[in-house]
């Protein structure tokens, strides 16, 4: 892909995200004390979307 096209796609994606039209898919959440489980799930490719650690 030419760099100019990649730059245009990136700029559009960032603009869409800033406008709230692009949202990440949050697949699962883990409490901070289970961070090792979160890492294991990611390494095993057992996740879909983003994996979050809750720090509250």
C-alpha positions as CSV (number, residue, x, y, z in Angstrom):
1,X,0.0,0.0,0.0
2,X,1.4,3.4,-0.9
3,X,2.4,5.5,2.2
4,X,0.0,8.3,1.1
5,X,-3.0,6.0,1.1
6,X,-2.0,4.5,4.4
7,X,-1.7,8.0,5.9
8,X,-5.2,8.9,4.5
9,X,-6.7,5.7,6.0
10,X,-5.1,6.4,9.4
11,X,-6.3,10.0,9.4
12,X,-9.8,8.9,8.6
13,X,-9.8,6.2,11.3
14,X,-8.5,8.7,13.9
15,X,-11.2,11.3,12.9
16,X,-13.9,8.6,13.1
17,X,-12.7,7.5,16.5
18,X,-12.6,11.1,17.8
19,X,-16.1,11.6,16.5
20,X,-17.4,8.5,18.3
21,X,-18.1,6.6,15.0
22,X,-15.4,4.0,15.6
23,X,-15.4,2.0,18.8
24,X,-13.2,-0.8,19.9
25,X,-14.7,-4.2,20.5
26,X,-14.1,-5.1,24.1
27,X,-14.0,-8.9,24.3
28,X,-13.2,-9.5,27.9
29,X,-12.2,-7.8,31.1
30,X,-10.0,-9.1,33.9
31,X,-9.5,-7.6,37.4
32,X,-5.9,-6.5,37.9
33,X,-5.1,-9.4,40.2
34,X,-5.8,-11.7,37.3
35,X,-3.4,-10.0,34.9
36,X,-1.6,-13.3,34.4
37,X,-4.8,-14.9,33.2
38,X,-5.4,-12.0,30.7
39,X,-1.9,-12.4,29.3
40,X,-2.3,-16.2,29.0
41,X,-5.6,-15.7,27.1
42,X,-4.0,-13.3,24.7
43,X,-1.0,-15.5,24.2
44,X,-3.2,-18.5,23.6
45,X,-5.2,-16.5,21.0
46,X,-8.3,-17.2,23.0
47,X,-9.6,-13.6,22.8
48,X,-11.8,-11.7,20.5
49,X,-11.5,-7.9,20.5
50,X,-9.7,-6.0,23.2
51,X,-8.8,-7.5,26.5
52,X,-8.9,-5.0,29.4
53,X,-7.5,-5.0,32.9
54,X,-9.8,-3.3,35.4
55,X,-7.8,-1.4,38.0
56,X,-10.7,-0.3,40.2
